[in-house]
Amino acid sequence: MRVVAQRVSSASVSVGGVPVAAIGPGLCVFAAAGAHDGDADVGYIADKLARLRVFPATGGAAGPPRMTLSLLDIGGELLLIPQFTLYGDVRRGRRPDFTGAAPPQKGRSLLQSLATALRGHGLMVREGVFGADMDIRADNTGPVTILLDSGRIF
């Protein structure tokens, strides 16, 4: 499973001009399931996202704020956006090859499991629409963008 997590002050998703979901401060997460992913991958990614320390603590010593707080610590929200194109392989040619991505039915199931696992950590999770052509707006802060892969190696 692959995800790109961006720290945001707000984010939203709409489909065909109709708002679907929106969050305040938290993480906007683009996620894709791989062809060989399973429950262990979902658990690994959910735990990492819930506990990822990418939010600054207030106050403290002079200098830039350190990233010491997690989404759980700040009571932030998470917008989960399905994005199978994270498995696009362009090592050969110019057109991405998506054979590393899970088939649609499996991908949908694993991303639903990810949303459930994130909620199990006590997070407020909003979701994009699997397979839809979505418009995403995100007000990145930092900017902070983190790549996670349950294969643990890029």
C-alpha positions in Angstrom: 0.0 0.0 0.0 1.3 3.4 -0.9 0.2 6.8 0.5 1.2 10.4 0.1 0.2 12.3 3.3 0.2 16.1 3.2 -0.2 18.3 6.3 -3.1 20.7 5.6 -5.0 23.5 7.3 -8.0 22.4 5.2 -8.9 20.1 2.3 -11.9 19.1 0.3 -13.0 16.9 -2.5 -15.9 17.2 -5.0 -17.2 15.1 -7.8 -18.9 16.7 -10.8 -19.0 20.0 -8.9 -20.8 18.5 -5.9 -18.9 18.7 -2.6 -18.3 15.2 -1.2 -16.1 15.7 1.9 -14.1 18.4 3.7 -11.7 18.6 6.7 -10.1 21.3 8.8 -6.5 20.9 10.1 -5.1 17.5 9.6 -3.8 15.2 6.8 -4.9 14.9 3.2 -3.9 11.4 2.3 -3.7 10.0 -1.3 -3.8 6.2 -1.0 -3.5 3.2 -3.4 -3.5 -0.5 -2.8 -1.0 -2.8 -4.5 -1.8 -6.1 -6.2 -0.2 -8.1 -3.4 -1.4 -6.0 -0.4 -3.5 -7.4 2.4 -4.6 -6.8 6.0 -1.0 -6.4 7.3 -0.4 -3.6 4.9 -3.6 -1.8 5.9 -2.7 -2.1 9.6 0.9 -0.8 9.0 -0.3 2.2 7.1 -3.2 3.0 9.5 -0.8 2.9 12.5 1.8 5.1 10.8 -0.7 7.7 9.7 -2.4 7.9 13.1 0.9 8.3 14.9 3.0 10.2 12.3 4.6 13.1 14.2 4.3 15.9 11.6 2.5 18.6 13.5 4.4 21.4 15.4 4.1 21.8 19.1 3.2 25.3 20.2 5.6 27.4 22.3 8.9 26.2 23.4 12.5 27.2 22.5 13.4 29.8 19.9 13.7 28.6 16.3 11.5 26.8 14.0 8.7 24.7 15.5 9.6 21.0 15.8 7.3 18.4 14.4 6.5 16.5 17.6 2.7 15.9 17.5 0.6 13.4 15.7 -2.9 13.6 14.2 -4.2 11.9 17.3 -2.4 14.5 19.5 -3.9 17.5 17.8 -7.4 16.0 17.3 -7.0 16.5 13.5 -9.0 15.1 10.7 -8.0 13.0 7.7 -9.2 13.2 4.2 -8.6 9.8 2.4 -8.4 10.1 -1.4 -8.2 6.9 -3.5 -5.5 7.3 -6.1 -4.4 4.1 -7.9 -2.0 6.2 -10.0 0.5 6.0 -7.1 1.4 2.6 -8.6 2.2 4.1 -12.0 5.5 2.7 -13.2 7.3 4.8 -15.8 10.7 3.2 -15.7 10.1 2.0 -19.3 8.5 4.2 -21.9 6.4 7.3 -21.3 3.0 5.9 -20.5 2.5 4.7 -16.9 2.0 1.0 -16.3 -0.5 0.3 -13.5 -0.1 -3.5 -13.3 1.4 -3.0 -9.7 -2.0 -1.6 -8.5 -4.6 -3.8 -7.1 -7.6 -4.7 -9.3 -10.5 -2.3 -8.7 -12.6 -4.6 -6.5 -9.6 -5.5 -4.2 -8.4 -1.9 -4.2 -11.8 -0.6 -3.1 -12.0 -3.2 -0.3 -8.5 -2.5 1.0 -9.1 1.3 1.0 -12.4 0.8 2.9 -10.4 -1.4 5.3 -7.9 1.4 5.7 -10.6 4.0 6.5 -12.1 1.6 9.1 -8.7 1.0 10.7 -8.0 4.7 10.9 -11.4 5.2 12.5 -10.5 2.4 14.9 -7.5 4.6 16.0 -10.1 7.3 17.0 -9.6 9.5 13.9 -12.2 11.5 12.1 -12.0 10.2 8.6 -13.7 11.7 5.5 -13.4 10.0 2.1 -13.2 10.7 -1.6 -15.0 8.5 -4.1 -13.3 5.4 -5.4 -13.0 5.4 -9.2 -14.5 8.9 -9.6 -12.9 11.9 -11.3 -12.4 14.1 -8.3 -11.5 17.7 -7.8 -9.3 18.1 -4.7 -8.4 21.3 -2.9 -5.8 21.3 -0.2 -4.3 24.2 1.7 -0.9 22.6 2.5 1.0 23.9 5.6 4.7 23.7 5.9 4.6 22.3 3.3 5.0 18.8 4.8 4.5 15.9 2.4 5.4 12.3 3.5 5.5 9.2 1.4 4.7 5.9 3.0 4.9 2.4 1.5 3.9 -0.8 3.3 6.7 -2.5 1.4 8.9 -0.2 3.5 11.2 0.4 0.5 10.7 2.8 -2.4 
